[in-house]
Amino acid sequence: MPSSNPGRRLSDIIDMCDDIAAFVADMSDPAALRQDRKTFRAVERCLLIIAEAATKLGPAADALCPGIPWRDVRGLGNVIRHEYDGLDANRIWATVQEDLPPLRAACVAALEKLRH
């Protein structure tokens, strides 16, 4: 069900992106992430929250942040939930390094628009 508070969902996504960035700040590659089980699990959890927040944004997501592949963002949650035993650290690392920065930037811009 779409959220009645899209600003809260955008903030959730931003917060999770920030948490993930802090968790992996001292890591240089997917091997480091793979070897640090606690961090890997923490990143997984944050990605699940991002996916759930994206789901709760519903159709508003496309209007608020055009150009973000929201279907893929939501789909990542399904991958983590259902393929948890075969998650690839390389894929998670690529998501963290390549996909989260533009997602975060788009959510920050959308949140600013909502506030003004």
N, C-alpha and C positions, 0 to 999 in steps of 0.2 A: 504494500500500500504506500503510495507516495506520501512524503512527509509534508506536514503543514508548516514546517519551519526549515526551508531550504538553507537559510543562513547557518543553522546549526549543523546540518549535514556537510556543508562546505567546510565549516570550521573543523569538523571531525576529520575530514580528508586531509586538510592542511596539517592538523596536529599529528596525524599518523605519519605523514610524509616527513615531518620534522623529527619524530621519534626514530623512524627508520634511518634517517640521515645521521642522527647521533649514534645509533647502535653500530653502524658500519663505518663510522668516521675514521677509525684506525685500521681499516681493512683495505687491502690493495687489489684483491682479486676474488673470484668465486671460491677458490680453494680455501682461503682464510674463512670465508663464511661457512663453507661446508664443515670445516674442522671445529668451529665454535658452535656447538649444538644449541646452547642457550640463546645465542644471538640469532641463529637460524630460526628457531621456534618463535622468538619475539618478533622477528620480521614477518614470518608467516601470519602471526596473529594480527599484526598491524595491517597487512595486506587484506586479510579477511574483513577487518573493520572498514577499510577503504571500499571494498567491494559491496559491503552491506550498506554503507552510506550512499554509494552510487545507486544502488537499488532503491533506496528510500527516496532519493531525489526524483526518481521516476522520469517522466517526459520533460520535466523542467530542466534536467541536466543538459539536454541538447540546446535549449534556449539560453541557459546561463553560461555554458562553456562550449560554444560551437567548435568543432574541430577535434574535440577529444573523442577517442573511440570508446564511448561509454559501454557499448556491448562487450568489448574486450575487458574493460575494467570490471564489469559485473561478472563476466565469465571466469575471470581469474579466481574469484571466490569459489566457484563450482569446482575448478581444477584443484584448488587447495583442499576443499572439503572431501572430494571424492577420489583424488589421486594422491592423497597425503603420503602414502607409502612409497611413492615413486617420484617425488618432487625433485627436480634437477636444480642444483645450486647455481649452475650456469644460467638457467632461465630466470631464476629469482634475482640473481645478480644483475642480469641485463634489464630486468624490469625496474629494479631499484636505480640503476645508473642512467638508463635511457628514458624510461617512461614516466617515472615519478616527478622529475623536475618540471616538465611542461604541464603535467597534471596539476601540480601544486601552484604553479604560476597562473594557470587558468582559473583555479579556484580562488586564489587571492584576488584576482581582477574581478571575478564575479561577485565575491563578497563585498568588495569596495563599491561596486555598482548598486548592490542591494542596500547598502548602508546610506547611500546618498540619494 
